[in-house]
Amino acid sequence: MEIYTGLIEFNWTLLFMWLTILVLYLVMKHFFFENVHNFMQERSNRIKRSFDEAEELNLKAEEALNTYNKKIEEIEAEGREIIKQAKLQADIQAKNIIREANERASEILKEAEIEIEKQKLQAINEMKSQIASLAILAAEKLLEQQLETYGQEELIDRIIKEAGSSAWRN
């Protein structure tokens, strides 16, 4: 058994090493372990609070996002309604403009027809006046010359030619 005696020997060095380790353990436990444990616990609590706050912020963000999405949907629906109303209003306005234009065109046509009728009557009256003047002038010429039937035809032909060339104007 001598072979094992050198490996495990009980001596004072071993006892002081164990004693030193025990004292170091007690000192560290009293001063260091509690502080490290408290530090680690506090850090763990802070991390947990951060996660909780992040979770709470995520929930608030989701609620805000949902609220904004609802508002956007409402705004889009309102925009579609405004566009629909604007189109209806534009259609009504276009129909009114077309109706007014048609009415104005109809009035202009009526006025033009009335003006044409006036000018037509004026032309007829002028023609009657000129024909009457021509008839009086022809009668005067006939009475002046007192021609025979043969001479009257020539005179009438000459009067018609002169009337066509506008030689007789009063």
GIWO-V154914 format. One record per backbone hydrogen bond with DSSP energy under -0.5 kcal/mol. CO is the residue of the C=O (numbers start at 0). NH is the residue of the N-H. If there is no record, write none. Layout:
co=CO nh=NH
co=CO nh=NH
This chain:
co=0 nh=3
co=0 nh=4
co=1 nh=5
co=3 nh=6
co=3 nh=7
co=6 nh=8
co=8 nh=10
co=10 nh=14
co=11 nh=15
co=12 nh=16
co=13 nh=17
co=14 nh=18
co=15 nh=19
co=16 nh=20
co=17 nh=21
co=18 nh=22
co=19 nh=23
co=20 nh=24
co=21 nh=25
co=22 nh=26
co=23 nh=27
co=24 nh=28
co=25 nh=29
co=26 nh=30
co=26 nh=31
co=27 nh=31
co=27 nh=32
co=28 nh=33
co=31 nh=35
co=32 nh=36
co=33 nh=37
co=34 nh=38
co=35 nh=39
co=36 nh=40
co=37 nh=41
co=38 nh=42
co=39 nh=43
co=40 nh=44
co=41 nh=45
co=42 nh=46
co=43 nh=47
co=44 nh=48
co=45 nh=49
co=46 nh=50
co=47 nh=51
co=48 nh=52
co=49 nh=53
co=50 nh=54
co=51 nh=55
co=52 nh=56
co=53 nh=57
co=54 nh=58
co=55 nh=59
co=56 nh=60
co=57 nh=61
co=58 nh=62
co=59 nh=63
co=60 nh=64
co=61 nh=65
co=62 nh=66
co=63 nh=67
co=64 nh=68
co=65 nh=69
co=66 nh=70
co=67 nh=71
co=68 nh=72
co=69 nh=73
co=70 nh=74
co=71 nh=75
co=72 nh=76
co=73 nh=77
co=74 nh=78
co=75 nh=79
co=76 nh=80
co=77 nh=81
co=78 nh=82
co=79 nh=83
co=80 nh=84
co=81 nh=85
co=82 nh=86
co=83 nh=87
co=84 nh=88
co=85 nh=89
co=86 nh=90
co=87 nh=91
co=88 nh=92
co=89 nh=93
co=90 nh=94
co=91 nh=95
co=92 nh=96
co=93 nh=97
co=94 nh=98
co=95 nh=99
co=96 nh=100
co=97 nh=101
co=98 nh=102
co=99 nh=103
co=100 nh=104
co=101 nh=105
co=102 nh=106
co=103 nh=107
co=104 nh=108
co=105 nh=109
co=106 nh=110
co=107 nh=111
co=108 nh=112
co=109 nh=113
co=110 nh=114
co=111 nh=115
co=112 nh=116
co=113 nh=117
co=114 nh=118
co=115 nh=119
co=116 nh=120
co=117 nh=121
co=118 nh=122
co=119 nh=123
co=120 nh=124
co=121 nh=125
co=122 nh=126
co=123 nh=127
co=124 nh=128
co=125 nh=129
co=126 nh=130
co=127 nh=131
co=128 nh=132
co=129 nh=133
co=130 nh=134
co=131 nh=135
co=132 nh=136
co=133 nh=137
co=134 nh=138
co=135 nh=139
co=136 nh=140
co=137 nh=141
co=138 nh=142
co=139 nh=143
co=140 nh=144
co=141 nh=145
co=147 nh=151
co=148 nh=152
co=149 nh=153
co=150 nh=154
co=151 nh=155
co=152 nh=156
co=153 nh=157
co=154 nh=158
co=155 nh=159
co=156 nh=160
co=157 nh=161
co=158 nh=162
co=159 nh=163
co=160 nh=164
co=161 nh=166
co=161 nh=167
co=162 nh=165
co=166 nh=168
